[in-house]
Amino acid sequence: MRLATFSVGKTAEIGVVEGDLIVSLAGVLPRLASMAELIARWDEVEADVRRAAGPRYPLEDVRLLPPIPRPGKILAIGLNYADHIRETGREMPKQQVWFCKQPTAANGPYDPIVLPKVSSEVDYEAELVVVIGRGGRYIAKADAPGAVFGYCCGNDVSARDWQRATPQWVLGKSFDTHAPFGPWITTADEAGDPHALGLRSFVNGEKRQDSNIRHLVFNVWDQIEHVSKVMTLEPGDLIFTGTPGGVGMAMNPPVFLKQGDRVRIEVDGLGVLEAVCRREE
């Protein structure tokens, strides 16, 4: 099942994507205020969602919003593909390297990526995004699949000059619009094994990244086990799982995003993100 947050006019709704249509859940589940609430109450509402028969809209006639407009947490792991580690000149990490992207960075799947006026080195990173379902604390690796609600495409947009300025990456990773994800949430039962999915990025039609989630240094289950030792994972939290080699920073010379560039992110079976970059006014 594919679940999206969308708008027709000014009203945000939750819907089920079926082919080229989206079926509104507003009439079936008027008591649900958000996608995060739907995820938290999934055991209670799943049957109603799967029977949804509300108004149907062509996808081309709606605006797809971030599936979770304001995630509680956006967690991200760095240095998690061997080829990306090599291109950055870093050593293979012995421990997982984590940072946060702030919830205000969340961006829709086709909304513009804003190039901040205070940065000249904005980069792209194609990633698989995990959407937490039941979540919890101290989740064992064997139990980690049960903590996942679904998966999305993601772009860990990064202002490299700000990222390099300090040992902590939070500011360089958290500019507004710099966490596009979606275009919808594909539920875990439909997505299957996340480690079997290919992912790619393109800038202006040129392929920049082409890899497979099986090449993660620390796989999805490792990540959930590790980070849940520190904090409670809650319904609707996001995990950006790392990017493979091919980022603009590592090109010779480096090539950063500029006004008008079109960035496309693909993950097999999960859909596509596509955004045009625009300079902040």
C-alpha positions as CSV (number, residue, x, y, z in Angstrom):
1,M,0.0,0.0,0.0
2,R,1.2,3.5,-0.8
3,L,0.0,6.3,1.5
4,A,0.4,10.0,0.7
5,T,-0.3,13.4,2.1
6,F,-1.7,15.7,-0.6
7,S,-3.7,18.8,-1.2
8,V,-6.4,19.9,-3.5
9,G,-6.5,23.6,-3.1
10,K,-5.5,24.5,0.4
11,T,-6.7,21.5,2.4
12,A,-4.2,18.8,3.3
13,E,-5.5,15.2,3.2
14,I,-4.3,11.7,3.6
15,G,-4.8,9.3,0.6
16,V,-4.1,5.9,-0.8
17,V,-2.2,5.9,-4.1
18,E,-3.7,3.4,-6.6
19,G,-2.0,3.6,-10.0
20,D,-2.4,7.1,-11.4
21,L,-5.1,8.0,-8.8
22,I,-5.2,9.0,-5.2
23,V,-8.2,8.0,-3.0
24,S,-9.0,10.4,-0.2
25,L,-9.3,9.0,3.3
26,A,-11.1,12.2,4.6
27,G,-14.5,10.6,4.6
28,V,-13.4,7.2,5.9
29,L,-11.1,8.5,8.7
30,P,-12.2,12.0,9.5
31,R,-11.0,11.6,13.1
32,L,-7.3,11.3,12.0
33,A,-5.5,14.6,12.1
34,S,-2.2,13.5,10.3
35,M,-0.2,10.8,8.8
36,A,1.8,10.4,12.0
37,E,-1.5,9.7,13.8
38,L,-2.5,7.2,11.2
39,I,0.8,5.4,11.6
40,A,0.5,5.4,15.4
41,R,-3.1,3.9,15.2
42,W,-2.4,1.6,12.3
43,D,-3.6,-1.6,14.0
44,E,-6.9,0.1,14.7
45,V,-7.5,1.8,11.3
46,E,-5.8,-0.5,8.8
47,A,-8.9,-2.4,7.8
48,D,-10.8,0.9,7.2
49,V,-7.9,2.3,5.1
50,R,-7.7,-0.8,3.0
51,R,-11.5,-0.5,2.2
52,A,-11.1,3.2,1.3
53,A,-13.6,4.3,-1.3
54,G,-13.6,8.1,-1.0
55,P,-13.2,10.7,-3.7
56,R,-10.6,9.8,-6.3
57,Y,-8.3,12.4,-7.9
58,P,-5.7,12.0,-10.7
59,L,-2.3,12.4,-9.3
60,E,-1.5,15.1,-11.8
61,D,-4.3,17.2,-10.3
62,V,-3.0,17.2,-6.7
63,R,0.0,18.5,-4.9
64,L,1.9,15.8,-3.1
65,L,3.2,17.1,0.2
66,P,5.8,15.6,2.5
67,P,4.2,12.3,3.6
68,I,4.7,13.4,7.2
69,P,4.7,17.2,7.0
70,R,6.5,17.8,10.3
71,P,8.3,14.6,11.4
72,G,9.0,14.3,15.1
73,K,12.6,13.2,14.4
74,I,14.7,13.1,11.2
75,L,17.7,11.0,12.0
76,A,20.5,10.3,9.5
77,I,23.6,8.1,9.4
78,G,26.7,9.3,7.6
79,L,29.6,7.4,5.9
80,N,27.5,4.2,5.3
81,Y,28.5,3.1,1.8
82,A,32.1,2.0,1.2
83,D,32.4,3.9,-2.1
84,H,31.2,7.1,-0.5
85,I,33.6,6.7,2.3
86,R,36.5,6.3,-0.2
87,E,35.5,9.3,-2.2
88,T,35.4,11.5,0.9
89,G,38.9,10.3,2.0
90,R,37.6,9.1,5.3
91,E,38.4,5.8,7.1
92,M,35.8,3.1,7.4
93,P,33.9,3.9,10.6
94,K,34.1,1.4,13.5
95,Q,30.9,3.0,15.0
96,Q,27.8,4.4,13.4
97,V,28.0,8.1,12.7
98,W,24.7,9.8,13.4
99,F,23.4,13.3,13.0
100,C,20.0,15.0,12.9
101,K,18.2,17.0,10.2
102,Q,15.7,19.3,11.8
103,P,11.9,18.8,11.1
104,T,11.7,22.2,9.4
105,A,13.9,20.8,6.7
106,A,11.1,18.4,5.5
107,N,10.2,19.1,1.9
108,G,7.7,17.7,-0.6
109,P,8.7,15.3,-3.3
110,Y,8.4,17.8,-6.2
111,D,8.9,21.1,-4.3
112,P,11.9,23.3,-5.1
113,I,15.2,22.8,-3.2
114,V,16.2,26.3,-2.0
115,L,19.9,27.1,-2.4
116,P,20.6,29.4,0.7
117,K,22.1,32.8,0.1
118,V,24.6,31.9,2.8
119,S,25.9,28.8,1.1
120,S,27.6,28.2,-2.2
121,E,28.2,24.4,-1.9
122,V,24.8,22.7,-1.8
123,D,25.0,19.0,-2.7
124,Y,22.6,16.0,-3.2
125,E,22.5,12.6,-1.6
126,A,20.2,9.8,-2.8
127,E,19.0,7.7,0.2
128,L,16.5,5.2,1.3
129,V,14.3,6.6,4.1
130,V,12.8,4.4,6.8
131,V,9.5,5.4,8.4
132,I,9.1,4.1,11.9
133,G,5.9,2.4,12.9
134,R,5.6,0.8,16.3
135,G,9.1,1.9,17.3
136,G,10.2,1.7,20.9
137,R,13.4,1.6,22.9
138,Y,16.2,-1.0,22.9
139,I,14.9,-2.7,19.8
140,A,16.9,-5.9,19.1
141,K,18.2,-6.4,15.5
142,A,15.9,-9.4,15.1
143,D,12.9,-7.3,16.0
144,A,13.8,-4.2,14.0
145,P,11.7,-5.2,10.9
146,G,8.6,-5.1,13.1
147,A,9.5,-1.5,14.1
148,V,9.2,-0.2,10.5
149,F,6.0,1.1,9.0
150,G,7.3,1.7,5.5
151,Y,9.9,3.3,3.2
152,C,10.3,6.4,1.0
153,C,12.9,7.9,-1.4
154,G,15.0,10.6,0.2
155,N,17.5,13.3,-0.6
156,D,19.8,14.3,2.2
157,V,20.6,17.7,0.7
158,S,23.7,19.1,2.3
159,A,25.3,22.5,2.5
160,R,28.9,21.3,2.4
161,D,30.6,24.6,3.5
162,W,28.4,24.7,6.6
163,Q,28.9,20.9,7.2
164,R,32.7,21.3,7.1
165,A,32.7,24.4,9.3
166,T,32.4,22.4,12.5
167,P,32.7,18.8,13.7
168,Q,28.9,18.7,14.1
169,W,26.9,18.4,10.9
170,V,23.5,19.5,12.1
171,L,23.5,23.0,10.7
172,G,24.9,21.9,7.3
173,K,22.2,19.3,7.0
174,S,19.2,21.2,8.3
175,F,18.5,24.2,6.0
176,D,14.9,24.6,5.1
177,T,13.7,22.3,2.2
178,H,16.9,20.2,2.6
179,A,15.0,16.9,3.5
180,P,12.8,16.1,0.5
181,F,11.2,12.7,0.9
182,G,8.3,10.7,-0.5
183,P,6.6,10.8,-2.9
184,W,4.5,8.6,-0.6
185,I,5.1,5.9,2.0
186,T,5.2,2.4,0.7
187,T,4.2,0.1,3.5
188,A,6.8,-2.5,4.6
189,D,4.7,-5.4,3.5
190,E,4.6,-4.1,0.0
191,A,8.2,-2.9,-0.2
192,G,9.7,-6.3,0.9
193,D,13.4,-6.6,1.8
194,P,14.7,-3.0,1.7
195,H,18.3,-4.3,1.2
196,A,17.3,-5.6,-2.3
197,L,16.5,-2.1,-3.7
198,G,18.5,-0.1,-6.1
199,L,18.9,3.7,-5.8
200,R,20.0,6.4,-8.2
201,S,20.4,10.1,-8.5
202,F,20.4,12.3,-11.6
203,V,21.3,16.0,-12.1
204,N,19.9,17.5,-15.3
205,G,19.5,14.0,-16.6
206,E,23.1,13.0,-15.9
207,K,23.3,9.9,-13.7
208,R,25.5,10.7,-10.7
209,Q,24.8,7.8,-8.2
210,D,23.8,4.2,-9.0
211,S,24.0,1.6,-6.2
212,N,22.0,-0.9,-4.2
213,I,20.9,-0.8,-0.5
214,R,22.6,-4.1,0.0
215,H,25.9,-2.2,0.0
216,L,25.2,-0.4,3.3
217,V,28.0,-0.7,5.8
218,F,25.5,-0.8,8.7
219,N,22.2,-2.2,7.4
220,V,18.7,-0.9,8.3
221,W,18.3,-3.4,11.1
222,D,21.7,-2.5,12.6
223,Q,20.8,1.2,12.5
224,I,17.5,0.7,14.3
225,E,19.0,-1.5,17.0
226,H,21.8,1.0,17.6
227,V,19.9,4.3,17.6
228,S,17.1,2.9,19.8
229,K,19.7,2.3,22.5
230,V,19.8,6.1,22.9
231,M,16.3,7.3,22.2
232,T,12.7,6.1,21.9
233,L,11.7,5.7,18.2
234,E,8.2,7.0,17.7
235,P,5.6,6.5,15.0
236,G,6.4,8.7,12.0
237,D,10.1,9.3,12.9
238,L,12.4,9.1,9.8
239,I,15.8,7.5,9.3
240,F,17.9,8.6,6.3
241,T,20.0,5.5,5.8
242,G,23.1,6.8,4.0
243,T,24.2,7.7,0.5
244,P,26.5,5.9,-2.0
245,G,29.4,7.3,-4.0
246,G,28.8,9.9,-6.7
247,V,28.1,13.1,-4.8
248,G,29.0,16.5,-6.3
249,M,31.5,17.2,-3.5
250,A,33.7,14.3,-4.6
251,M,33.9,15.3,-8.3
252,N,37.1,16.7,-9.6
253,P,36.6,19.6,-9.5
254,P,33.6,19.6,-7.1
255,V,30.3,20.4,-8.8
256,F,27.6,21.9,-6.6
257,L,23.9,22.5,-7.3
258,K,23.0,25.8,-9.0
259,Q,19.9,27.8,-9.9
260,G,17.7,25.8,-12.3
261,D,19.4,22.4,-11.7
262,R,16.9,19.5,-11.7
263,V,17.6,16.8,-9.2
264,R,16.0,13.3,-9.5
265,I,16.2,10.6,-6.9
266,E,14.9,7.0,-7.6
267,V,14.6,4.0,-5.3
268,D,13.3,0.8,-6.9
269,G,9.6,0.3,-6.2
270,L,9.3,3.4,-4.0
271,G,8.8,6.1,-6.6
272,V,10.7,9.2,-7.6
273,L,11.6,12.6,-6.2
274,E,12.2,15.4,-8.6
275,A,13.0,19.0,-7.7
276,V,14.3,22.2,-9.4
277,C,16.8,24.2,-7.4
278,R,16.2,27.9,-6.9
279,R,18.4,30.4,-5.2
280,E,17.0,32.0,-2.0
281,E,15.8,35.5,-2.6
